Amino acid sequence: MSGRASGPCEIPDPDHDGEVHFYRTGWRCDAHSPWALKGLPQPVARRAPAIYTYRAAPAADENGTT
């Protein structure tokens, strides 16, 4: 594992989702993890605690407020 500080997910795509974990390919959120990119379901094996979790932004109402 790298000793350097990382951003939440090393993929520059804005569509992040879920928890961020370290993989051989680097820090990835659930949406950009190796298993998700292959179209596989989330593994059920116990994983280390996430360093970050992406949450969906609350939807704005008709007045533009959240």
C-alpha distances in whole Angstrom, upper triangle without the diagonal:
4,7,9,11,11,14,15,15,14,17,20,23,24,25,22,22,21,17,14,11,8,9,8,10,8,10,13,16,18,21,18,16,16,19,21,21,23,25,24,24,22,20,22,20,18,15,13,15,14,13,16,19,22,25,28,31,34,37,39,43,46,46,43,41,39
4,5,8,9,12,14,14,13,16,19,22,23,24,21,22,21,18,15,12,9,11,10,11,9,10,13,17,19,21,19,17,18,21,22,22,24,27,26,27,24,23,25,23,21,18,15,16,16,14,16,20,22,25,28,30,34,36,39,42,45,45,42,40,38
4,7,9,13,15,16,15,19,21,24,25,26,23,24,23,20,16,14,12,14,14,15,12,12,16,19,21,24,21,20,21,24,25,25,28,30,29,29,26,26,27,25,23,19,16,17,16,14,17,20,22,26,29,30,34,37,39,43,46,45,42,40,38
4,6,10,13,14,13,16,18,21,22,24,21,23,22,19,15,14,12,14,15,14,11,11,15,17,21,22,20,19,21,24,25,25,27,29,29,29,27,26,28,26,25,21,18,18,16,13,16,19,21,24,27,28,32,35,37,40,43,43,39,38,36
4,7,10,11,11,15,16,19,20,21,19,20,19,17,13,13,12,15,16,15,12,10,14,16,19,21,19,19,21,24,24,24,27,29,28,28,25,26,27,26,24,20,17,16,14,11,13,16,18,21,24,25,28,31,33,37,40,39,36,34,32
4,6,8,8,11,13,16,16,18,15,17,16,14,11,11,10,13,14,13,9,7,10,12,16,17,15,15,18,21,20,21,24,25,25,25,23,23,25,24,22,19,16,15,13,10,11,14,15,18,21,22,26,29,30,34,37,37,33,32,30
4,6,6,9,10,13,13,15,12,14,14,13,10,11,11,14,16,14,10,8,9,11,14,15,14,15,17,20,19,19,23,24,24,24,22,23,25,25,23,19,17,16,13,10,9,12,12,15,18,19,22,25,27,31,33,33,29,28,26
4,7,9,11,12,12,12,9,11,11,9,6,9,10,13,15,14,10,7,7,7,11,12,11,12,16,18,17,17,21,22,22,21,19,20,22,22,20,17,15,13,10,8,6,8,9,12,15,16,20,22,25,28,31,31,28,27,24
4,6,8,9,10,10,8,10,10,9,7,9,9,11,13,11,8,5,5,6,9,10,8,9,13,15,14,14,17,19,19,19,17,19,21,21,20,17,16,15,11,10,9,10,10,13,15,17,21,23,25,29,32,32,29,28,26
4,6,9,11,12,10,13,14,13,10,11,10,11,12,9,7,6,6,9,12,12,9,10,13,16,15,14,17,19,20,21,19,21,23,23,23,19,18,18,14,13,12,14,13,17,18,20,24,26,28,32,34,34,31,30,28
4,6,8,9,9,12,14,14,11,13,13,13,14,10,9,8,7,9,11,10,7,10,12,15,13,12,15,17,19,20,18,20,23,24,24,20,20,20,16,15,14,15,13,17,17,19,23,24,27,30,32,33,29,29,28
4,6,9,9,13,16,16,14,16,16,16,17,14,13,12,11,11,14,12,10,13,15,18,16,15,18,19,21,22,21,24,27,27,27,24,23,23,19,18,16,16,14,17,17,18,22,23,25,29,31,31,27,28,26
4,6,7,11,14,15,14,16,17,17,19,15,15,13,11,11,13,10,9,12,15,17,14,13,17,17,20,20,20,22,25,27,27,24,24,23,19,19,16,16,13,15,15,16,20,21,23,26,28,29,25,26,24
4,6,9,13,15,14,17,19,19,21,18,17,15,12,11,13,11,11,14,17,19,16,15,19,19,21,21,20,23,26,27,27,24,24,23,19,18,15,14,11,13,12,13,16,17,19,23,24,25,21,22,20
4,7,10,13,13,16,18,19,21,18,17,15,12,10,11,8,9,12,15,16,13,13,16,16,18,18,17,20,23,25,25,22,23,21,18,18,15,13,10,11,10,12,15,16,18,22,24,25,22,22,20
4,7,9,9,13,15,16,19,16,15,12,9,6,8,6,7,10,14,15,12,13,16,16,17,17,15,18,20,22,21,19,19,18,14,14,11,9,7,9,9,11,15,17,19,23,25,26,23,23,20
4,7,9,12,15,16,19,17,16,13,10,6,6,5,8,10,14,14,11,13,16,15,15,14,13,16,17,19,19,17,17,16,12,13,10,8,5,7,8,11,14,16,19,22,25,26,23,23,20
4,7,10,13,15,18,17,16,12,10,6,5,7,9,10,14,13,11,14,17,16,15,13,11,13,15,16,16,13,14,12,9,11,8,5,5,7,9,13,15,18,21,24,27,29,26,24,21
4,7,10,12,16,16,14,10,8,5,6,9,10,10,13,13,12,15,17,17,16,14,11,13,14,15,13,11,11,9,6,7,6,4,6,9,12,15,18,21,24,27,30,31,28,27,24
4,7,10,13,12,10,7,5,4,6,9,9,9,12,13,13,14,17,18,17,16,13,14,16,15,14,11,10,9,5,6,5,6,8,11,14,17,20,23,26,29,32,33,30,29,26
4,6,10,10,8,6,6,6,8,11,10,8,11,12,13,15,17,18,16,16,12,13,14,13,12,8,8,8,5,7,8,9,12,15,18,21,24,27,30,33,36,37,34,32,29
4,7,8,6,4,6,9,11,13,11,9,11,13,14,15,17,19,18,18,15,14,16,15,14,10,9,10,9,9,11,13,15,19,21,24,27,30,33,36,39,40,37,35,32
4,5,5,6,7,10,11,13,11,8,8,10,12,13,14,16,15,16,14,13,16,14,14,11,11,13,12,12,14,16,17,21,23,26,29,32,35,38,41,42,38,38,35
4,6,8,10,13,14,16,13,10,9,12,14,14,15,18,17,18,17,16,18,17,17,14,14,16,15,16,17,19,21,24,26,29,33,35,38,41,44,45,41,41,38
4,7,8,12,13,14,10,9,8,11,13,12,14,17,17,18,17,17,20,19,19,16,16,18,16,16,17,18,19,23,25,27,31,33,35,39,41,42,39,38,36
4,6,10,12,14,10,9,10,13,14,14,16,19,18,19,17,17,20,19,19,15,14,15,13,13,14,16,17,21,23,25,29,31,34,37,40,40,37,36,34
4,7,10,12,9,8,11,13,14,14,17,18,18,19,16,17,19,18,17,14,13,13,10,9,10,12,13,17,19,22,25,28,30,34,37,37,34,33,30
4,7,8,6,5,8,11,10,11,14,15,15,15,13,14,17,17,17,13,13,13,10,10,10,11,11,15,17,19,23,25,28,31,34,35,31,31,28
4,5,5,6,10,11,10,11,14,14,14,14,12,14,16,16,16,13,13,13,9,10,8,8,8,11,13,16,19,22,25,28,31,32,29,28,25
4,6,5,9,8,7,9,12,12,11,10,8,10,13,14,14,12,13,13,10,12,11,9,9,12,13,17,20,22,25,28,31,32,29,29,26
4,6,9,9,6,8,11,10,11,11,10,13,16,17,18,16,17,17,14,15,13,11,10,12,13,16,19,20,24,27,29,31,28,27,25
4,7,8,6,6,10,10,12,12,11,14,17,18,19,16,17,17,14,15,14,13,12,15,16,19,22,23,26,30,32,33,30,30,27
4,6,5,6,9,10,10,11,9,11,14,15,15,13,14,15,13,14,14,13,13,16,18,21,24,26,29,32,35,36,33,33,30
4,6,5,6,9,9,11,10,11,15,15,16,14,16,17,16,17,17,17,17,20,21,25,28,29,32,36,38,40,36,36,33
4,6,5,6,5,7,7,8,12,13,15,13,16,18,16,18,18,17,18,20,21,25,27,29,32,35,38,39,36,36,33
4,5,5,6,7,7,10,13,15,17,15,18,18,16,18,17,16,15,18,18,22,24,25,29,32,34,36,33,33,30
4,5,8,10,11,13,17,18,20,18,20,21,19,20,19,18,17,20,20,23,26,27,30,33,35,37,34,34,32
4,6,9,11,12,16,17,20,19,21,23,21,23,22,21,21,23,23,26,29,30,33,36,38,40,37,37,35
4,7,9,12,15,17,20,19,22,23,21,23,22,21,20,21,21,25,27,28,31,34,36,38,35,36,33
4,7,8,12,14,16,16,19,21,20,22,22,20,20,22,22,26,28,29,32,35,37,40,37,37,34
4,6,9,12,14,14,18,19,18,21,20,18,18,20,20,24,26,27,31,33,36,38,36,35,32
4,6,9,11,11,14,15,14,17,17,15,16,17,19,22,25,26,30,33,35,37,35,34,31
4,6,8,9,12,14,14,18,18,17,18,20,22,26,28,30,33,36,39,41,38,37,34
4,6,8,12,14,15,18,19,18,19,21,23,27,28,30,34,37,40,41,39,38,34
4,6,10,12,14,17,19,18,21,22,25,28,30,33,36,39,42,44,41,40,36
4,7,9,11,15,17,17,19,21,24,27,29,32,36,38,42,43,40,39,35
4,6,8,12,14,14,17,19,22,25,28,31,34,37,40,41,38,37,33
4,6,9,12,13,16,19,22,25,28,31,34,37,40,41,38,36,33
4,7,9,10,14,16,20,22,25,28,31,34,38,38,35,33,30
4,5,7,10,13,17,19,22,25,28,31,35,35,32,30,27
4,7,10,13,17,19,22,25,28,31,34,35,31,30,27
4,7,10,13,15,18,21,24,27,31,31,28,26,23
4,6,10,12,15,18,21,24,28,28,25,24,20
4,7,9,12,15,18,21,25,25,22,21,18
4,6,9,12,15,18,22,22,19,18,14
4,6,9,12,15,18,19,16,15,12
4,6,9,12,16,16,13,12,9
4,6,9,13,14,11,10,6
4,7,10,11,9,8,6
4,7,8,5,5,4
4,5,5,6,6
4,5,8,9
4,6,9
4,7
4
